Structure formats: C-alpha cells, structure tokens
C-alpha cells in the first residue's frame, strides 16, 4: 500500500451476498454426499464462523468434478509449493470456498502462508472475538496485514490474543472498532515491534496512554490515523513523536484538544513527515504550520480544513518550504486570501488537488495565479467562493491544466457563475469528468445541455427547483400546498 492510499483510506471492497453458510449445515447439501465422510475433518470453521453461501454451491460443483478422475486431480499434477502460490492470491471468501473442496485443498487453503493479508470488512457485522482468536492461532507469524474496519464486536481480549500470536504484523486497521481501548495498544506495544501502519480512526476510548505505549514498543511506525479520537491531547502526541521518528503520515481529524505544541513536536521529532491531516483541529495557529513547514520539507499532503485561526502566513510558509506539495485541503479557512494562494501557486507547481471550499475571501485573482502556476491541477473545489466570476473560470480554462489534467471542478453556491463559464470549459477542458453546480442560480438547463453535447461523458451535478404549478381556479383547492402532487 502506498502512502497515498493510506492517507486517503481508499479500500476497494467487493460486496458479497449477505446470506451465510454455516459449517454445521454440511449435510443438507445433497450434491456432495459422496464426499460427506470427509467433511467432518474440515477446519474451515476455525477461521470464520460464517461463510457466504450464495456462490459456494456453484463453486463447489465446479471444483469437485476434478476429483472424480484420479488422473485429473490438480493436487497430484502440481507441486504443493505451486498450489500454495496460486492460493496466496485469493481473498478470504475464496480461500474458505476452496477449503470445502477436499481434504487436500482444505490443508492447502488454510495454510498460514495464505493468510498474510486479511480484510474482514465484508463480515464486519458477524466477526466476533472467537473468530479473531482462531485467525490468530491459524496465521501466527505469517500475518502481515489485517483490516477489522467496522468490526464493532471486537474487544481488547481478542486483540491481546492477536498481538501475542501474530508478532510479525506490520499493518493493522481498527477503524470504527468502538470497543478497542488503550489495552489493545499496550498489547501491540509489548508483542508487535514490526508494526508500521496503525489505523485507530473513530476508536473513541483511545487516550494518551495508548500513544505512550505505542511510542515505547512500535518505534518502526510510519503511518498512524487517530481521527476522531477526541480524548487525545498534546501529551500523547508528544510521546508518539519522540518514540516514532520514522513517522510519515499523521492523521488527526477531529482531535480538537490538540494545540500548536503537538504539531511542533511532530515537526521537531518526525522530519520525514509527508502527510498530515489537521481537519477541525481548531486550536492550531500559524506558528504551528510555520514550524511544520520549516522542519518537514517532504510534505506532499496537508489538510488544514476548519482550522479557522489560520491566515495567509500559513500558505506562505508552505509555499516557501514545501515544494513537493501536491494536495492541499483548506476548506472553511476563512482568513485565506488571494495573496496567500498567489505565493502558493508561484512555488508549489506540483499541486494536483485543492479544496478551497468556503475560502470566502478569494476572487478571480486566485484562479489566475493557479492557472499560471499549477499545470498539474486535476481537482479544484471552489464551492461557496461567492466572489468567483465567469472571468476567473475563463482564465482557468485557458491554462495548461485545463486542457491536459483538470477532471473535477466544484462550483456549488457560486452565485456569480453563469452559462458563460460552462462555454469556456467546454471549449478547453476536454478531460473534465465531473462538475458540481448546485445552487448556481444563473446556470440554466440549456447551458448544461451544451456542455453535455461537447462532453458527453461528463457528470453534471445540479439542481433546478420544480416548476411552480399555476394557481388553482377553485377556492377549494387552495388548502393544498402548491408543491404537492395529488396522485
């Protein structure tokens, strides 16, 4: 997983049928009575209590035919090492299906080497403590990556077993595991020294004690997500920064108790920092951003959204010290002005994504600077930037980024934007994939139709109020709301 994937938290999941197969129901499947005497030796239930059934029958029928002919048995034709290599590419569901085919496949599918990367998001409602404990025993030292995102039944006891058994784990996602607390982090600290990536997003019981434990035992940590762990303070972050100097990604959305002291500690002790998210850390000031920029020149992702105390001084600092900056999120930074973005555009030419929503002081001048200085710009949000006009959009459309890279443009609640802006975009922005136009009162249906004619694949998100029905001729109708439709 790349650094970008980590901080974006983008995990592709397949959605399987939620009808589950239980191991105790083997004998109801008539199509495999011939092999029923083998099933008592199967250990699939040791891995997962529930297995999706929707496609398992079909898979079983497809696979078991090979065992009717000894000459065709795959496990006799291929060496064990090759079969294990093939099975290593399968996900949890597929491995459990393969384990139902025969004794030989059961042994191969449940071999610990196939369970180095496990994602149980699709089973989040059903995964409970015994499942994690069984996985821990089965995988042991093989397990490297485990995602329990959304598994809200998992508690500290199960995680203690996991930490004791899976000491080589490198990546652990406990996002939205509401029962997890400091005890889990203590176990990880004691038993998992190779841990590099830890996601504790929305684990409300995590406190500074957890970060102090992690700092003592997991000093190879490079990525941590503490978003919405609202009990955290500067003390915990300082301990983490001192103990984990390899930290590259620090995400702390919604940690409102953090102040400049926490950010300055990160800057001082973690100079390799590349990504930081301070969304809604409302106590942060320009002083913290200044030290962060000066000490962490590798920063490429910075989120300062809803940090309402910040001014243009923060943007100037980033411009002067962070030339690798590619993504900047600063929505609702209401003190930012054209001057700050002018400095940024002049020096940060690698910018690809910018969220300027509710930066209400910026004007067309900001768009002119971005058009000249940021040729790689792919996504730009200007929603609620009420001073932006058609001229600013025209300048943007004339820029190199418009013709080559611009794919997403958000203009919700820009009251001065008219159909003229759409005409500028359709002439130049050939790669535009999506545009947001909610509550742009001067945009018309005909303007959108022209845009779609020239860019047939574009997604246009707009809303037009329904036509007001004519007044009723009969007084008896007046008691109905004129927006109602009587069927």
C-alpha positions in Angstrom: 0.0 0.0 0.0 1.4 3.3 -1.0 1.5 6.4 1.3 -1.2 8.0 -0.8 -3.5 5.0 -0.4 -3.0 5.1 3.3 -4.0 8.7 4.0 -6.8 8.6 1.5 -8.1 5.5 3.2 -9.4 4.1 -0.1 -10.0 0.3 0.2 -11.7 -1.4 -2.7 -14.3 -3.9 -1.4 -16.4 -6.4 -3.1 -19.9 -6.7 -1.8 -20.9 -10.3 -1.3 -24.3 -11.7 -0.7 -25.1 -11.5 3.0 -26.7 -14.9 3.1 -24.2 -17.0 5.0 -23.3 -20.7 5.1 -22.7 -22.3 8.4 -20.3 -25.3 8.7 -22.9 -27.3 10.8 -25.2 -27.4 7.7 -22.9 -29.5 5.5 -25.3 -32.5 5.5 -28.1 -30.5 3.8 -26.2 -30.2 0.6 -27.2 -33.3 -1.4 -24.8 -32.7 -4.3 -21.8 -33.6 -2.3 -23.0 -36.7 -0.3 -20.2 -38.7 -1.9 -17.7 -36.6 0.0 -19.7 -36.2 3.2 -17.4 -38.5 5.1 -14.5 -36.1 4.5 -16.3 -33.1 5.8 -16.0 -34.0 9.5 -12.3 -33.3 9.2 -12.7 -29.8 7.7 -11.4 -27.0 9.8 -12.8 -24.0 7.9 -15.0 -23.1 10.8 -11.8 -22.4 12.8 -11.1 -19.5 10.5 -14.5 -17.9 10.1 -17.8 -18.8 11.7 -19.8 -17.6 8.8 -19.1 -18.2 5.1 -21.1 -16.7 2.3 -23.3 -19.4 0.6 -24.6 -17.6 -2.4 -21.9 -18.8 -4.8 -20.4 -21.6 -2.7 -22.6 -24.3 -4.1 -21.8 -23.3 -7.7 -18.1 -23.1 -6.8 -18.2 -26.5 -5.1 -19.8 -28.1 -8.1 -17.3 -26.6 -10.4 -14.3 -27.7 -8.4 -15.3 -31.2 -7.2 -15.6 -32.7 -10.7 -11.8 -32.9 -10.9 -11.7 -35.4 -8.1 -13.9 -38.0 -10.0 -10.8 -38.9 -12.0 -7.6 -39.6 -10.2 -5.6 -38.6 -13.3 -7.2 -35.1 -13.2 -6.5 -34.3 -9.6 -4.9 -30.9 -9.6 -3.1 -31.5 -6.3 -1.4 -34.5 -7.9 -0.4 -32.7 -11.0 1.1 -29.7 -9.4 3.6 -29.4 -6.5 2.4 -28.2 -3.2 4.6 -25.1 -3.4 3.0 -24.0 -6.7 -0.6 -24.6 -5.3 0.2 -22.5 -2.3 1.5 -19.8 -4.5 -1.7 -19.8 -6.5 -3.9 -19.8 -3.4 -1.9 -16.9 -2.0 -3.7 -14.6 -4.5 -7.2 -15.4 -3.2 -9.2 -13.4 -0.7 -10.8 -14.7 2.5 -14.0 -15.8 0.8 -12.3 -17.7 -2.0 -9.9 -19.4 0.4 -12.8 -20.6 2.5 -14.6 -21.9 -0.5 -11.5 -23.8 -1.7 -11.2 -25.3 1.8 -14.6 -27.1 1.2 -13.5 -29.0 -1.9 -11.4 -31.8 -0.4 -9.1 -32.7 2.5 -6.1 -31.8 0.4 -7.5 -28.5 -0.6 -8.5 -27.8 3.0 -5.0 -28.2 4.2 -3.6 -26.0 1.4 -6.3 -23.3 1.6 -5.9 -22.9 5.4 -2.1 -23.0 5.4 -0.9 -20.0 7.3 1.2 -18.7 4.4 -2.0 -17.9 2.5 -3.3 -15.7 5.3 -0.7 -12.9 5.3 -3.2 -10.3 4.3 -6.8 -10.5 5.7 -9.6 -8.0 5.2 -12.8 -8.8 7.1 -14.8 -5.7 6.2 -17.4 -7.7 4.4 -18.0 -9.7 7.6 -18.0 -6.7 9.9 -21.4 -7.5 11.4 -20.6 -11.1 12.1 -17.0 -11.1 13.2 -16.7 -11.6 17.0 -13.9 -12.4 19.4 -13.6 -16.1 18.7 -13.1 -15.5 15.0 -10.1 -13.2 15.7 -8.7 -15.7 18.2 -9.0 -18.6 15.7 -7.4 -16.5 13.0 -4.6 -15.6 15.4 -3.8 -19.3 16.0 -4.1 -20.2 12.4 -2.0 -17.4 11.0 0.6 -16.9 13.7 3.8 -15.3 12.5 2.6 -15.3 8.8 0.1 -12.5 9.3 1.3 -9.1 8.0 -1.8 -7.1 7.2 -5.2 -7.2 9.0 -8.2 -5.0 8.5 -11.0 -5.2 11.0 -12.6 -1.9 9.9 -16.1 -1.7 11.2 -15.9 -4.9 13.3 -17.6 -3.3 16.4 -17.9 -6.5 18.3 -14.1 -6.9 18.7 -12.7 -6.1 22.1 -9.4 -5.9 23.9 -9.2 -9.6 24.9 -9.3 -10.7 21.3 -6.8 -8.2 20.2 -4.5 -9.2 23.0 -4.6 -12.8 21.7 -3.9 -11.5 18.2 -0.9 -9.4 19.3 0.6 -12.4 21.2 0.2 -14.8 18.3 0.9 -12.5 15.3 4.1 -10.8 16.3 5.1 -10.0 12.7 2.1 -7.9 11.9 3.0 -4.7 10.0 -0.4 -3.1 9.2 -3.5 -3.1 11.4 -6.8 -1.3 10.7 -9.1 -1.0 13.7 -11.1 1.9 12.3 -14.6 2.1 13.9 -13.8 -0.7 16.4 -15.7 1.1 19.1 -14.7 -1.3 22.0 -11.0 -1.0 21.4 -9.2 0.9 24.1 -5.7 1.6 25.5 -5.3 -2.1 26.5 -5.1 -3.1 22.8 -2.3 -0.6 22.2 -0.5 -1.9 25.2 -0.6 -5.4 23.8 0.6 -4.2 20.4 3.5 -2.4 22.1 4.5 -5.5 24.0 4.3 -8.0 21.2 4.3 -6.3 17.8 7.6 -4.4 17.3 7.3 -4.6 13.5 4.1 -2.6 13.3 4.3 0.2 10.7 0.7 1.2 10.0 -2.0 1.6 12.6 -5.5 2.9 12.0 -7.5 3.9 15.1 -9.9 6.1 13.3 -13.1 6.6 15.4 -12.0 4.5 18.3 -13.5 6.8 21.0 -11.8 5.2 24.0 -8.3 5.7 22.9 -6.4 8.1 25.2 -2.8 9.5 25.6 -1.8 6.2 27.4 -2.3 4.3 24.1 0.1 6.7 22.3 2.7 6.4 25.0 2.6 2.6 24.8 2.9 2.7 21.0 5.9 5.0 21.3 7.7 2.5 23.5 7.1 -0.7 21.6 6.4 0.2 18.0 9.2 2.5 17.0 9.1 1.5 13.4 5.7 3.1 13.0 5.4 5.1 9.8 1.6 5.8 9.5 -1.0 6.4 12.1 -4.6 7.5 11.9 -6.1 9.0 15.1 -9.0 10.8 13.5 -11.9 11.4 15.9 -10.1 10.1 18.9 -11.4 13.0 20.9 -9.7 12.2 24.2 -6.2 12.7 22.8 -4.1 15.7 24.0 -0.7 17.2 23.3 0.9 14.9 25.8 0.0 11.8 23.8 1.2 13.2 20.5 4.4 14.4 22.0 5.2 10.9 23.3 4.3 9.4 20.0 6.5 11.9 18.1 9.5 11.3 20.4 9.3 7.5 20.2 8.4 7.1 16.5 10.8 9.2 14.5 10.1 7.3 11.2 6.5 8.7 11.1 5.5 9.7 7.6 1.7 10.1 7.9 -0.2 11.6 10.9 -4.0 11.9 10.6 -5.9 13.6 13.4 -9.2 14.8 12.0 -11.5 16.0 14.8 -8.9 15.9 17.6 -10.0 19.2 18.9 -7.8 19.2 22.1 -4.6 19.4 20.1 -2.7 22.7 20.1 0.4 24.1 18.5 2.5 22.2 21.0 1.5 18.8 19.5 2.2 19.9 15.9 5.6 21.5 16.9 6.6 18.2 18.5 5.7 16.3 15.3 7.7 18.8 13.3 10.7 18.6 15.6 10.9 14.8 16.1 9.4 13.5 12.8 11.2 15.3 10.0 10.3 12.6 7.4 6.6 13.5 7.7 4.9 13.5 4.3 1.2 13.7 5.1 -0.7 15.4 7.8 -4.4 15.9 8.4 -5.4 18.5 11.0 -9.1 18.9 9.9 -11.1 20.6 12.6 -8.1 21.0 15.0 -9.3 24.4 15.7 -6.6 25.5 18.2 -3.9 25.3 15.6 -2.3 28.7 14.6 0.2 29.9 12.0 3.1 29.3 14.4 2.5 25.5 14.3 2.2 25.5 10.5 5.4 27.6 10.2 7.4 25.1 12.2 5.8 22.2 10.4 6.7 23.6 7.0 10.3 24.5 8.0 11.1 21.1 9.6 9.1 18.8 7.2 10.1 19.7 3.6 8.8 16.4 2.3 5.2 17.2 2.9 3.0 16.4 -0.1 -0.4 16.2 1.6 -1.7 18.8 4.0 -5.2 19.2 5.3 -6.0 22.4 7.3 -9.7 22.4 6.8 -11.8 24.1 9.5 -8.7 25.5 11.2 -10.3 28.8 11.5 -7.3 30.6 13.2 -5.0 30.3 10.2 -4.1 33.2 7.9 -2.1 33.7 4.7 1.1 33.3 6.8 0.4 29.5 6.8 0.1 29.4 3.0 3.3 31.5 2.6 5.2 29.0 4.9 4.0 26.1 2.8 5.0 27.9 -0.4 8.5 28.6 0.9 9.4 25.3 2.4 7.2 22.5 0.8 7.8 22.4 -2.9 6.6 18.8 -3.1 3.1 19.7 -2.0 0.5 18.0 -4.3 -2.7 18.1 -2.3 -3.9 20.9 -0.1 -7.3 20.9 1.7 -8.2 24.2 3.4 -12.0 24.4 3.3 -13.5 26.9 5.6 -10.2 28.7 6.2 -12.0 32.0 6.0 -8.9 34.2 6.5 -7.1 32.9 3.4 -6.9 35.5 0.6 -5.6 35.8 -2.9 -2.2 36.8 -1.6 -1.7 33.5 0.1 -2.7 31.5 -2.9 -0.5 33.6 -5.1 2.5 32.7 -3.1 1.5 29.0 -3.1 0.9 28.9 -6.9 4.3 30.5 -7.5 6.3 27.9 -5.7 4.2 24.7 -5.5 4.0 23.7 -9.1 3.2 20.1 -8.3 -0.3 20.8 -6.9 -2.8 18.4 -8.2 -5.8 18.7 -5.8 -7.0 21.7 -4.0 -10.1 22.1 -1.8 -10.8 25.8 -1.3 -14.5 25.5 -0.4 -15.7 28.3 1.8 -12.5 30.3 1.4 -14.9 33.2 1.0 -12.3 36.0 0.5 -10.7 34.7 -2.6 -11.5 36.2 -6.0 -10.7 35.6 -9.7 -7.1 36.6 -8.9 -6.6 33.2 -7.2 -7.8 31.4 -10.3 -5.4 33.4 -12.4 -2.5 32.5 -10.2 -3.4 28.8 -10.2 -3.9 28.8 -13.9 -0.3 30.2 -14.4 1.5 28.3 -11.7 -0.2 24.8 -11.3 -0.2 23.0 -14.6 -0.9 19.6 -13.0 -4.1 20.6 -11.3 -6.7 17.8 -11.6 -9.3 18.6 -9.0 -10.4 22.0 -7.7 -13.2 22.8 -5.3 -14.4 26.4 -5.2 -17.8 25.8 -3.7 -19.2 28.8 -1.6 -16.5 31.0 -3.0 -19.0 33.7 -3.8 -16.7 36.2 -5.4 -15.6 34.0 -8.2 -17.0 35.1 -11.6 -17.0 33.9 -15.2 -13.7 35.8 -15.8 -11.9 33.6 -13.3 -13.3 30.5 -14.9 -12.2 31.8 -18.3 -8.7 32.3 -17.1 -8.7 28.8 -15.6 -10.0 27.3 -18.9 -7.1 29.0 -20.8 -4.5 27.4 -18.6 -2.4 24.3 -19.4 -4.0 22.3 -16.6 -7.5 22.8 -18.1 -6.6 21.2 -21.4 -4.5 18.4 -20.0 -5.4 17.5 -16.5 -8.5 19.2 -15.0 -11.0 16.4 -14.3 -13.2 17.7 -11.4 -14.4 21.2 -10.8 -16.8 22.0 -7.9 -18.7 25.3 -8.1 -21.6 24.8 -5.8 -23.1 28.1 -4.5 -21.1 30.4 -6.7 -23.8 32.9 -7.3 -22.0 34.9 -10.0 -21.3 32.0 -12.3 -23.3 31.9 -15.5 -23.6 29.8 -18.6 -20.6 31.7 -20.0 -18.4 29.7 -17.6 -19.7 26.5 -19.0 -19.0 27.7 -22.5 -15.4 28.4 -21.5 -15.0 25.0 -20.0 -16.5 23.0 -22.9 -14.1 24.7 -25.3 -10.9 23.8 -23.4 -11.4 21.2 -20.7 -11.6 18.1 -22.8 -10.8 15.8 -19.8 -13.4 17.2 -17.5 -15.2 14.3 -15.8 -17.4 15.9 -13.2 -18.7 19.4 -12.4 -20.7 20.5 -9.4 -23.2 23.3 -9.9 -25.7 23.0 -7.1 -27.4 26.3 -6.2 -25.7 28.3 -9.0 -28.8 30.4 -9.7 -27.6 31.8 -13.0 -26.8 28.4 -14.6 -29.6 27.2 -17.0 -30.6 23.9 -18.3 -29.7 25.0 -21.8 -26.1 25.8 -20.7 -25.8 22.3 -19.2 -27.2 20.7 -22.4 -24.5 22.5 -24.4 -21.8 21.3 -22.0 -23.1 17.7 -22.3 -23.2 17.9 -26.0 -19.5 18.7 -26.2 -18.5 16.5 -23.3 -21.0 13.5 -23.4 -19.3 11.5 -20.6 -19.3 14.3 -18.1 -21.2 14.0 -14.8 -23.1 17.2 -14.1 -24.5 17.6 -10.6 -27.0 20.4 -10.5 -30.5 21.1 -9.1 -33.3 23.0 -10.6 -36.4 23.7 -8.5 -39.6 22.2 -9.9 -41.8 24.5 -11.9 -44.4 26.3 -9.7 -47.8 25.0 -10.7 -50.4 27.6 -11.9 -52.8 28.9 -9.3 -55.9 26.9 -8.8 -59.1 28.1 -10.3 -61.2 26.7 -7.5 -61.0 28.1 -4.0 -61.5 24.6 -2.6 -58.0 23.7 -3.9 -56.2 26.5 -2.1 -55.8 24.5 1.1 -53.2 22.2 -0.7 -49.5 23.2 -0.8 -48.8 24.3 -4.3 -45.7 21.9 -4.4 -47.8 18.9 -3.7 -48.8 16.4 -6.4 -52.0 14.6 -5.8 -51.9 11.1 -7.3 
